[in-house]
């Protein structure tokens, strides 16, 4: 028997049988034959009051009973033993579910069973090597036989074999010859032996051992010991990312960020960038001292790609302070990176610095206007500036990257999910509801005064986008505009009717415009009182205004409803009244 198995069986005998040394117990060892000079379990059951029997399939050293049939021990009567033990045997048994039934049969009611079997290790045939047993496998065997489970534990990362131990009890029976143990509760002996193994230098301990020991101790709130196990593990495995992560995790729980800085700096240097690592780093960054923050900032990557990854992982974890630092550094590296400018402003807002966020969003807008960047945002802003509009409604705000840039005296936002952090002065004008609900009961000032400009970027189905346009027209002032996003899909996946269908399409690359384009077709086919065009930029930006149309397309509603992307794509310029960017600049300058 190898040392970890011996240690567990010793603990079983000492802890579970300690109070029964004066009782006459019958103990049966299954698979007992000694191989070579390996020690056996006999040493732990030397007691003059105990009868110790050793069972195997063949006669040999350390065998008292040789059974003819491995799955029917006719040589042994029912309810024979008070205790059945077995170590390093079950992996060699072809049908262990039959063996466990025999163990159940020969145990007295109330008797105890202790099984030890490997969960890992190389093949070793005696004469077979069939199984490695995990905790669930051990529980399944007990359940199959009818045992009550006392404790099950696996030595993850400890030793070559990483043993699983199961301690079970056969239910007692009224009036029967019960074993003397009464109802047995778990003593967690395997866990104790597992933790004590750190003191045994000759037993292999992998990174998983230290991580599992840490978790066990952390769950017990023994943070000091948990920290010692992790540091011991890192002394052996200094480059193990998982152990570094766990130390940072522990420092977060104990609110000792200063102890985590060394490990945070290591995690920042690790490649590839790890999502879980960055989440932990971002949380430490939120609570650590300024001098430690400076060290972390100095250790950030130097490339846009890596900084973007780090920023995105930080955002997902809610670590907006680190995310804003990453986006800010990207802007320093590449002042032309518009997405970084916007995300920097967004993350700064999420940290609570609304004033700085507003300034950054305004600077991003000015950057786009100054450089004649044409997209949904600048189209809306140029229309507002050109016509002196006083109010603005945005449907489908999401995180507010567009909404927070727009400059207009009064801005309304509608979205059934609010992802805009720290709404601040916009709180009164944000309607957390569907667009249908909003238009069913709009604010009194809109009913009385109307809307100057409406941006529709909500649910991208044909039905909903059309309904949003029709509802917006009810309140649109005579000289007002409706701007629509995502009118120009570039593939069947992008143009799928629903996001679920888009994600299943083999051409899906992450973008979904839906069937908003069909709403443009619908308006161009049915409304002779609307000017409708789409600017060829930013996935197609639709412009709708009251007035004479340039043309009316000859399509009936059934044709539009059934139109495929391929059919649309053949004549998209005509169907959409597609305009180049220069057209829009001329349009707002006349």
N, C-alpha and C positions, 0 to 999 in steps of 0.2 A: 504494500500500500504506500502511496506517495504521501508526503508530509501533510498536505492540506486535508486529505481525506482522514488521516489519522487524527489530526487536530479536531476535526468536527465530531468524529465518533467518540473521542475522549470527552469532549464537551457534552455530548448527548448522555453518556453514562454518568458523568459527574453531576449534571444539572437535573436531568429528568428522573434519574434513578437514585439520587442521593438520599432521599427520605425512605427508601425501601431496601436499604442494605440489610436490615434485619428480617426481611420477608423472604420466603422461599419462592424464588422466581425461576421460571424455565425460559431460557434465552436460546433462540435459534438463529444461527448465522447462515445466510443463503449465499452460495458461491464462495465457500470458505477456503478452498484448496490453496495452499501456499505455493507461490511461483518463485523459484530461486530462493534467494535469501531475504526476500521482502518481508517486513514485519506484518503481523496480522492484528486483528482487533481483539484477540484473546486477552491481551494484557489489561484491557480496560474492564473486564468482567470477572476478574479473579476475586471471588467472594465465596466463602464456604457455604453460604446459604443459597447460592445460585447454581443451577444446573445449566451448563453451557454446551449446546449441541451444535455441530458443524456439518452442514449439508452441501453436497455437490453432486455432479453427475457421475463422477468416477471416484474410486477409492484413491487415496493418496495422503500426503502430509496435510495435517490440519483438517481431516475429514472423518466424521463419525458415521454419517448416514449417506450412503450412495444410492440415489433414487434411480429407478429404471426409466421412468417417463418424466421428462422435464416439466410437464404441464399437469401431471396427476400423481401426487406424492402418496401413493397408497401405503407407503411405509410409515406415514405419520397420521395420527388420528385427528379428527376435528377438535378444535378448541384445545390444542396441545400446549401452546406457548403463551407466556405472558408478554414476551418481547420478541420481535423478529427484526433482525438487522441484515443489511446487505450493502456492500460497497464494491464498486468497480465490477459489477456483474451484469447489471441490466443492459449495458451497451452491447453485451455479447449474446443476449437472448433474442432469438428470432421473433418470438411472439410474446413480448413482455406483458401484454394485457391478460394473457392466460396465467402467467406467473403471479401477477398481483392478485388474481382471484384465489390462487392456492394459498398465498400468504394470508389473505383475509380468512380463508377457511380454517387454517391451522392456528390462528390467533384466538385466544380467549376473548369473549366480549369485554370491552374496556381495555384490551391489550394495545401495546404501542408498537409501531413499525417505524424504523429509521432506514431510509434508502439514500444512498449516495451514488451518483452517476455523473460522468463527465458531460459538459456541454460543449467541449472543444477538444482539440488535440489530434494527433496523427492516428492513422489506422493501426490497430494492433489486434490481430486475430487470435482468439482463444476459444474455439476454433473460428469463430465469426466475430465481426465487428459491425454491428448493424445500426446503432443509434447514438445520437447525442441529444441530451434531454435538457430542455429549457424549463423555466418555472411553470409555464402553462402546460407543458407536457407532463410534468410531475403531478400537477393538480388534476389533469385529465385521467391519469392512471388511478389516482385515489378516488376520484368520482366514479369511475367505471366499476371499481371493486366494491364501493359502498362505504369507504372510510370517511371519517371526519378529518378535515385538514387542521393540523396544529400549527405548523410553520413550513414555509418553502422559501428557499433562498439560493441564489446562484452567485458563485465567486467570479463575477465579471472582471476580467483582466488579471486574475490572480492565478499564478502557476500555469503549467502547461495544459492542464485539463479543465480548469475553471469549473469545478464541480458544482452540481446542483444537489441540494439536500432536501429531502421531504420527510417530515415527521407527521405521522398520521395516527389516529386512534380508531379502533373498531368500536362502534356504538355498544353501550352496555345493554344487558337484557335483564328484565325483572326475573328474579328467581333462578338465574343461571349462575354458573361458576365463573363469576367475573374476575378479571385481573384486579389487583388491589389499588389501582391508581386514582379511581374516581374520575371526575371530569378534568381533563388536562388542558391548561391554557399555555399559550406560546411563551417560551422563555427567551426567544430571540437569540438562541445560542450561536446560530450560524453567522448572524450579523456581528456578534461579539468576536468570534474567531476571525472573521474577515478583517475587522478593524485592527485586531492585534497582530495580524500578519505583517504590518509595517515594521515591526521589531525584528523580523526574521530575514536577515540579509541574503540567505541562500535560496529564498523562494522568489521566483520571477514575478515582478509587478509591472504590468503595462500601464500606459496612460489611462486606460479605462478604469483600472483599479483606483487610482487616485481620484478620478472624477466621480466614481460611484461612492467611494468613501466620503468624499466631500458632500455629495447630495444627502447621504444618510445622516451625516452630522448636522448639515444645514437644516434638514427637516426637523431635527430635534432641537433646533435653536442653539446648538453648541457651535457658535460661530468661531470661537478661538481655535478649537480643534480642527474645524473645517478648513480654516486658513492654514494651519500647520500642515495638513495633508496636501493641500494644493502646492504650497511652497516646497514640500518634500518632492512632489511629483515634478515640479519644474527644475529642481536640482538635477533630476535624472533626464528629463525631457525638456530642455530649455526652449526648444523651438516648437513646442506643441501649442497650436493656436487655441484648441478647445480648453486646455487648462488655463491659459491666459484669460480667456473669456470668462471662465468661472470665477477667477479671482476678482475681475472687474465687477462681475455680477454680485459677488459677496460684499465688495466694498460699497456698492450701491445700497445693498440691504442694511449694512451697518452704518451707512452715512459717513464713510471714511474715504472720501474721494482722493485724498492725498496719497493713500496707500496704493491707489490704482494707477497713478500717473505713469509709472515705469512700464506697466503692462499696456496701458493705452498707447503709449508711444511705439511699443513693439507692434501692436495690432495695426497701427496706421501704416507701418512699413511693410506689412505682410502682403504678398501678392499671390493670387489675384485678390482684389478687394472683396472682403467677406461681408455680406449683408448683416449677419448677426453681430459681427465685430463692430461695425459702424453704428449699429443701434446702441450698443453698450457705450461706445465712445461718446456718442452724442448725449447720452444721459449723464455721463460723468462731466462732460463739458458744461452742462447746464448748472451744475452745483459746485464745481471746483473753484478754487481761488484764482484771482486774476493772473498771478505769476505762473500758475500751472496752465491756465488757458493760453497764455502767451507761448508756452512750450509746445502745447498741442497745435496751435496755429502755425508755428514754425515747422512742424512736422507734416503739414498737409502736403499732398502730392503737388507736382508742378505742371501737370498736363491737364488740358481741358477735359479730356475723356475721363480720366481718373477722378477729377474733382466733380464732374457731373454725376458719376456713379455714386460717389460718396455723399453728395448733396441729396440725391434721390433716395438713397437708403436712410439717410438721417430724417428726411421728411416722412417717410413711411413709418418711422419709429416715433414721430412726434418731436424729434430733436431739431427744432427750427433754428435754434441759435447757431449750431454747427452748420446746418444747411445754409443759412444766410451767409456765414463766413465763407463757405465753399463757393457759393454763387458769386459773392463779392470778389473773390480772388479770380474767378473766371473772367469777370468783367475787367479786372485789372490787366489780365493777360491778353484778352481780346475785347476791346471796347466796342466792336461791331456785333458782338453776340447778343442779339435782341432777346432770345429766350432766357439767357442768364440774367439780363437786366430785369426782366419781368419777374422771374423766380426769386431774384434777390429782394425785390420790393415786396413780393408776397410773403416770403419767409420772415423778413423784418417785421412786417405787420403781425405775423403770427407770434412773434416774441413780445408783442405789446407796444412796440414803438410805432404808433400810428402816424405821428407827424413825419418821421423820416420816411416811412413807407409811402405816404402821399407824395412827398417830394421826389422819391425815386420813380414812382409811377409817372409823375408829370415829366420828369427828365426822359424817361423811356419814350413817352409820346412825342416830346419835342425832337428827340433823336430821329424818330421815324418821319415826322413831318419835314424836318430840315433836309433829310436825305431822300425825300420823295419815295419812301417805301409805301407801297400801296397794298393794304390788306383790309380786313373787315374793320379794324379799329380806326385806321386813318380815313377810310371812306366815310364812316359815321362822323368822325370829327370834322372833316372838311365840309360835309353837308351842314353840320351844326354851325360852323363858323361862317360859311357862305350865306346861309339864309337867316342867321341870327336866331336860331331856335332856342326856346326857353325851357322845354322839358323833354325828357327822353325816357323811354321804357325799354328794358331789356328782358327778354323771355329766354330762360335757359342760362343762368348766370354761372353755374358751377362754382369754380374757385374765385371768380371775380376778376380774372386777369384782364379781360376786356372792360368790364364795368368800371373798375377802379381807375382805368386810364382816362376814360371819357370825361371831358370838361363840358358841363352843362349846368345851368343854375339849379334845376331840379331833375333828379334821376330816380326812377322807380326800377326795382328789381323783382323778378318773379321766378321762383324755383322751389319745387317741393322739397328739395334738400339744400340746406344752407351750408356751403363749404367755405364761405368768406369769413376769415378770422377777424375778430375785433371790428364789428360793423361800425361802431362808434356813431358818427353823425348820420349814417345811412340806415340806422336801425328802424326808424319810423317809415322809411320808404322801401324796406325789404319785405316782400310778401312771400312767406313760406307756404306755398300752396301750388296747385297745378294752374296752368294758364287758363283752363276752362273755369276753375273756381274763381280766379281773379276777374275774368271778364263777366262772370255772372253777377258779381257785386263789386264793381270797381270803385275807387275812391271818388268822393263827391267832386273834387276839383277836376278830375278827368272827365266825369260825366258832364260837368258844366262848361269846362274850358277846352276839352279835347287834348289830343296829343300831337306834338310836332314831328317826332321821329320815333319809330319802333324798330328794334332789332330782334329778329326771331332766330333763335339758335337752340330751340328746345328739343322735344322729341322729334326725331327725324323720319317719321313715317309720313306717307302721302296724306293720310287722313288727318293727322294732327297738325301738320304744318299748314295744310289748306285751311283748317278751322282757325288756326292762329291768325292767318292773314285776314280771313273774313271777319273775325272778331276785332282785329286791329283797325280795319277799315271803318267799323262802326264809330270809332272814336277819333279817327285821324282827321286833322284839320285839312281844309281844302288844298293847302300848299304843302302838306306834310309828306313824309317819305316812310316807306317800309323797307328795311334792309334785311336780307336773308342770307344766312351762311350755308355752305355745303351744298351748292346747287350744281356742282360739276364733278361727278364721280369719275374715277379713272380706271375702274375695273368692275367686273361683275360682283366681286366681293365687297368693294366699297359701296356699291349701289344696292346691296341686299336689302330686302324689306325690313329686316330686324337685325339688331346687333348679334343675336344668337346665331342667326343664319350666316351672317358675315364671318363670325369666328370659325364656323365649320367649313368655310369655303377654302379650297386649296390655295387661292391667290391672296388670302387675307394677310395684310402686312401691318395691321394695327389701326388703320384709319377706317372710319365708317361715316359716310355721308347720307346713307339711307335713300329714301325716295323723295327727297325735297325737290329734286329736279322735276318730278311729275306735277308738283304744285305750280312750278313755273309754266309748264306746258298747259296745265289746266287754265291758268289765268290768260295765257296767250291765245287759247282756243275759244274762251267763253266771254271774255270781258273786252268790250269795245270802248270802255271808259277808263282804261288803265294803260299807262305806259309801263312796259315790263322789259327789262334787259338784265343780262348777267355779265359782270366784269370778270375777265379771265385772270383771276388771281386768287390766291388763298382758298383753294377748293371751290371757287366760284362764288362771287358775292352778288346776290340778286338785288335789284333796285326796282321798287314798285312805287308808282306815283299816279295820282289822278291826271288824266289827260288823254290825248289821242294816241293810240298805239302806232308804232311804226309799221306793223303788219299783224295780221291775224293768221295763225296756223290752222290748217284744215285737218283737224283731228277731232273725232268724237270722243266722249268720255270713256267709252268702252275700250277704244284703241289705246288711250292713255293708261287706263287701268292695267291692261294686259301687256303693255309694251315691255320688252326685255331691254337689258342694258345694251346688247349688241345692236338692236334696232335703233335705240336712242343715239348710240355713239356714231352711227353712220351719218346722221344729220344734226348733230348736237349744235353746230353753229347756228343753223336756221331755227331749230326748235327753241333754243334759249335766247335768241337774239344776242349772241355772244359778242362782247365788245372787248377790244384791247385796252390796256391800261391808259394809253394816251387819250382814248375817248373820254375817260372819266375826268382827267385833268382839264380837258377842254370843256366838259359839261359843267364843271363847277366854276369855271372862270369866265363864262359868257356874261 
